[in-house]
Amino acid sequence: LQYINSNLNKDLSLEKLSQKFFISIYHLGQTFKEATGFTINQYIINLRIMNSRRLLREDFSVTEACHKSGFNNVSHFIRTFKKLTGITPKQYSLKHRESN
């Protein structure tokens, strides 16, 4: 968890994590899910979205928030953000600006 939390903007694929910690992909995924209740990918995506929300509140652009949060593709970021929050990153950013 510490490694993931500290390296959200890096490649955190199952392959890379399993190599880093010298554990099989299967065992890594199973152990992580048992310990946290989330798959590794769910955990990473949720953290990245939480981080991007903070960045958007700090007036970073959607593209900047996307890349600084560890997403490589802006379209994927927007779709994922909307799926998890119910609004687009731009709507979130505008909503925050209006409330200040």
HUCOR-V180666 format. One record per residue. N is the residue number from 1. RES is the residue in one small letter. SS is DSSP state (h for helix, s for strand, l for the rest). PHI is phi in whole degrees, -180 to 180 (NA if undefined). NEAR is the number of other ideal C-beta (glycine too) atoms within 8 Angstrom. Layout:
n | res | ss | phi | near
N | RES | SS | PHI | NEAR
N | RES | SS | PHI | NEAR
This chain:
n | res | ss | phi | near
1 | l | l | NA | 5
2 | q | h | -62 | 5
3 | y | h | -63 | 9
4 | i | h | -62 | 13
5 | n | h | -60 | 8
6 | s | h | -87 | 6
7 | n | l | -131 | 8
8 | l | l | -60 | 13
9 | n | l | -87 | 7
10 | k | l | -104 | 6
11 | d | l | -70 | 4
12 | l | l | -116 | 11
13 | s | l | -66 | 6
14 | l | h | -57 | 10
15 | e | h | -62 | 7
16 | k | h | -65 | 9
17 | l | h | -66 | 13
18 | s | h | -67 | 12
19 | q | h | -68 | 7
20 | k | h | -61 | 7
21 | f | l | -105 | 8
22 | f | l | 53 | 5
23 | i | l | -141 | 7
24 | s | l | -67 | 6
25 | i | h | -58 | 8
26 | y | h | -60 | 6
27 | h | h | -65 | 8
28 | l | h | -60 | 14
29 | g | h | -63 | 11
30 | q | h | -67 | 8
31 | t | h | -65 | 9
32 | f | h | -63 | 12
33 | k | h | -63 | 11
34 | e | h | -63 | 6
35 | a | h | -79 | 5
36 | t | h | -113 | 8
37 | g | l | 87 | 3
38 | f | l | -121 | 9
39 | t | l | -74 | 8
40 | i | h | -60 | 14
41 | n | h | -64 | 7
42 | q | h | -60 | 8
43 | y | h | -61 | 12
44 | i | h | -64 | 12
45 | i | h | -61 | 10
46 | n | h | -62 | 10
47 | l | h | -64 | 11
48 | r | h | -64 | 12
49 | i | h | -68 | 13
50 | m | h | -59 | 8
51 | n | h | -65 | 12
52 | s | h | -66 | 16
53 | r | h | -62 | 10
54 | r | h | -62 | 8
55 | l | h | -63 | 12
56 | l | h | -65 | 14
57 | r | h | -66 | 8
58 | e | l | -88 | 6
59 | d | l | 72 | 6
60 | f | l | -73 | 8
61 | s | l | -71 | 5
62 | v | h | -60 | 12
63 | t | h | -64 | 7
64 | e | h | -64 | 9
65 | a | h | -62 | 14
66 | c | h | -57 | 14
67 | h | h | -71 | 10
68 | k | h | -69 | 11
69 | s | l | -90 | 14
70 | g | l | 101 | 12
71 | f | l | -84 | 12
72 | n | l | -99 | 5
73 | n | l | -130 | 7
74 | v | h | -64 | 9
75 | s | h | -62 | 6
76 | h | h | -64 | 9
77 | f | h | -59 | 15
78 | i | h | -62 | 12
79 | r | h | -61 | 8
80 | t | h | -67 | 11
81 | f | h | -58 | 14
82 | k | h | -65 | 11
83 | k | h | -61 | 6
84 | l | h | -88 | 9
85 | t | h | -111 | 9
86 | g | l | 90 | 4
87 | i | l | -137 | 8
88 | t | l | -77 | 8
89 | p | h | -58 | 14
90 | k | h | -64 | 7
91 | q | h | -62 | 8
92 | y | h | -62 | 13
93 | s | h | -63 | 12
94 | l | h | -65 | 8
95 | k | h | -61 | 9
96 | h | h | -66 | 10
97 | r | h | -64 | 8
98 | e | h | -66 | 6
99 | s | h | -82 | 5
100 | n | l | -93 | 4
